[in-house]
């Protein structure tokens, strides 16, 4: 069976549950990721004499499987890993985790059971059969796990991972192009688990030569494994302190220089001078100034500048404070600006990173064009994100917008602009983004005259000009001129939305807004997906095309439309495509029998239950089969459901009417008895009073009617389920393609785009309604109403003999 990404992820995450309790996430990640690595290299390279990794006899994952239940399982796993590590120069890389650690894994049987279960989870993953390995399925799974580990590790221990969304921005703004040569180099002095380096290398058409250094031993081991899982085993990762003992040097003993450099260094490092005297730095990294002793934010930026070629480009993630803090940092900042090294600054949302919640920025460096630089391009992207748990996360559209705007140097109100160096100098070289970009929303000002005399300010209506350009006649439907500078509403606030949605101009707009999607769906040619295709290439091609299709569409944001596709890809479509490129379209006609292991519950929700056997559809939900081939049967079931609802309502109404204090059912039953079919039937046999007997007979009749209706519904549903089950294997390839592409993918996307079109007009409706409600009653009218109500209250008080 083909591997689905989300199923792979959930299986791997389940492995983490086997370790929880004995250690925290920053520790158990080493065990899970090591086993993932062992499984991957064993499946891929075992028995291959020319493989990138040599799997010696007795040192494969299969040998671990043979240890399940062994009382010495922990020690023997260590020996297996050690043998593989020694054969491949991976000592200190894959043997960091101790599988015989009783403090973390438990003693005796507890350790045996825990490790046996853990190996069992990985045993069920056949990674060698995955035909999508060119898409780094395992590499992506590795990154997925690291992101979740970082989330659970807490602030002090989650710094090994840079969110992939941020990594993608850095990779795309440092100037890599189709002409970038294969021998170009990229360097990260604080590489962590290596994901940032990999993202940058992926941007180059033929990859880059990777160099990294990481101080933490366990984290550098993660990076080495990450490189191998991403088929970049030639990457050079070194473990040591970059500042005091940099590894990468040229023949003269100076720092090696690179074409590209990226970094997400630890924020506000208070121990950056450990082992280093910055006043006597042999590499000349502090030419432009020495950072404060207790705050090393600028140290890695200066290190990267020294590590770049004269044509080099880079990007560094730093806290916002580096943009405006004074004293030593101000002098460094001024010198770097005057040298022209800083190409741009991108302000990011707060709470993105796992080591801190403070907002950060990306400083983009370009040494090649420093001599002609006349300004710094700034972006305030702080408001574009989504909430995910207790962290913020960039959406696909946020990433795309930042990259588009930065690389094209686009000026957008409240978002981006090129700031001249003269303006920056006039601000004492302070780079705090709010000084140059006001990203706040304009204040919604109330109009005093309108509150006093009535009417809606024309300026507020004119502010909706983007809508009126698309709906010119709609404005006349909603508003009419009153006095100079003011107008009045022609539609009641409660009817604004329906008036807009029913207006011919909106109908035309909605129809026109779907045309780009209709043209896109033809070009996407999704029915041509075939075995061996690359899912990542597919989604990149079709998503970019959809984005471009909506570039000039009025009122709709092309990025919002793009996000619809990217969300659906992540939630559903991606898994479908991974199955199709591995098993072909015939997978759509498969119903897979679900069987739980002894003592375990099913991990998947069945789509159909036939004769108590549970089945899962690989690609096509039964509802799509029903809609296309069994519409009449479903209509009959809907009718039967209505009959059940009617019978239930009749039963409940009868019981309610006759169970009160004087109700006949209340007299017929004991106080402690509930009105059920059983109690009614039992009491009916004993009843002698004619009225009580009649009431019980009617209650039983209602119970019988409901039961008969439910049985008819159940029988019809079971018959339909069987018919649907039998129909799956009869589906032709053409029918499968229609069901998946037309009925599932495209129908879902179209409905979501239609919802987005309505959402845009809902914004107009809300604003029109808000303006009408705000100014519908001028102050004199309100005052008069208050006076009238006060008079009525006074009259009532006097009538009651009370005086004010």
NORFENNOR-V664282 format. One line per field, one symbol per residue. ss: DSSP state (2 for helix, 1 for strand, 0 for the rest). A space follows every 50 residues. Layout:
# NORFENNOR-V664282
ss=???
This chain:
# NORFENNOR-V664282
ss=00002222222222222001001022222222222222222222200000 00000000002222200000002222222222222220000000000000 02222000222222222222222000222000222022222222222222 22200000000002222222222000000000001111000000222222 22200000111111002222222222222000000111100000000010 00001001111110000000000000022200000000000000002222 22222221111111111112222000022222222222200111111000 00000000011111110002220011111100000111001110022222 22222222000100011111222222000000222000000000000222 22200112222200222222022222221110000111100022222222 20022222222222222222222202220000002222222222222220 00000002222222222222222222222222202222201110000000 00000001110011111000022222222022222222222222222222 22222220000002222200000000222222222200022222222222 22222222222222222222222222220000222222222222222222 22222222222222222222222220002222222222222222222220 0000
